């Protein structure tokens, strides 16, 4: 069987970019069981309620829903269990400093396979207020109108 190469997106968290101002992004590996990997290969996952937290020098992913594998037996996994993220020690210490110092949170942006290994992209994010969200929507609508005007002009 040939080895996989490239990046295959499983799930994205579009709501995170709306609710949070995204800062630095990091790529982390996931510690998964066999049925979780099979369920992810089928393209089923949800990052909507997910967040990451640091405890005892380790990064943990909470609230990510990976549904049970349909052909799984009694060895099936729990859909919303906490999962350990694999990161370098320097990255973890940098995250600890930034989350404690400036009140930032860790939010998962996407879940994907890179070269056959499951990865998650997490970001340091700061929550947006309601007026920030309205400004982002207005800017997007203005950009659309400008593109339409240029399209009509051609």
N, C-alpha and C positions, 0 to 999 in steps of 0.2 A: 504494500500500500504506500503510495507516495506521501511524503510529508507535506502538511499544509503550509502555505506561506501567505503572507499578507494579513490584512485586517478584515474580519467579518463582524459587522455590527449586529448585536443581539437586541439591545434595548437602549433607548436614549431617554433622557429626562428633560424634555423641552420646558416643562413648568419651572424647573430650577433657574433657568436663564431669565424667566419672567419675574420670579419671586425674589431673586438674589442678585446682588452685584458681584460678579465672578472675578476673583483675583487669580492667584497662582493655581496652576493645575498640576496634578501628579498622577503617574500611572502606578498601579499596585496590582500585584497578583492576588488570587483568591485561594483560600483553602476550602476545597469542595469535596463532597462525597461522590461516588460513582453515579448515582441516580440524578444528582444535581447537574453533573456534566452532560448526561444524556438529555435531560430536560432543556438545558441551554442550547445544545446542538439542534434541538427541534425548534429553537427560536422563541422560546417562551420565558419571559421574565418581565418584571415591572419594578421601576426605580422610583415611583412617584412618592412614596412615604419614606424613602430611605435617607439615612444620614450616617455619618461615621463619627466615632468617638475614640479618644485615647485613654487607656487605663493600664496602669502598671507597665508603661513603656511599650505597649502593643496597640495597634490600631484595629478596631472592630467595626464591622458594618452591620447596622441595625435596620430593620423594617423593609429590606429588599425581598420581594416576593418571587420565588422561583417555584412554580407549581410542581406538584408531585409528578413523577414519571408515570405515564399511563400503563406501561408494561412492567412496572416495578412490582416487587412482591412485598413481603413483610419488611424488607430492608430499605423501604422508601424513606426519604428524608422529610423533615418538618418544613413546610413552605416558607415560614418567616423566621427561621432560626438566625441567631447571630453568627456571622462569619468573620474569620480572622483575615486581615489584609497583610500581605507580605511586602514590606518596604525596607529600604536601607536604614540603618541606625541614625545616620546624619539627617536624613529626611524626616524621620520621626521626631528627632529632637528639635528640628526647625519648626515642625508643625506644633509641637507642644508649646514652644515659645510664642508663636503667633496666635494660637487659639486662646491662651491664657492672658496674654498681654492686651490684645485689641478686641476681644470679644467676637472673633470670627468663628464660623461653624464650618464643618466639613460636609460637603454635599456631593453625592455621586452624580456625575453627568452622563456617563455612558458605560455600558457593559459590552464587551466584545471579545473575540478570540484573536490573538496575535500569534502567528506561527504555531497554532494548535493549542495554545495555553490561554485559559480564561483570565482576562484582565478587567479592571475597573478604573475609570478615570474619575478621580475625586478632585474637588476644587475647594480652596479657601474662599468662603463667600460671606458677604454681609447682607443681612435682610434689607429689602427695599421697603420704604413707606408707601402709602397709597398714592401720594402725589408723584413719587418717582415712577410708579407704574403708569400713571396717566401720561406723564411726559414721554415715556418710552413708546406708548401707543400712538401718541400724537406725532412723534418723529417718524415712526414707521409709516403712518398714513400719509404724511407729507412727502416722504420718499417715494411712495407708490404714485401719488399724484404727479410728481415731477417726471417719473418714468413714463406715465401715461401721456403726459403732454409731449414729451420727446417722441414717443411712438406715433402720436397723431401727426406730428409735424413732418415726419418722414413720409 
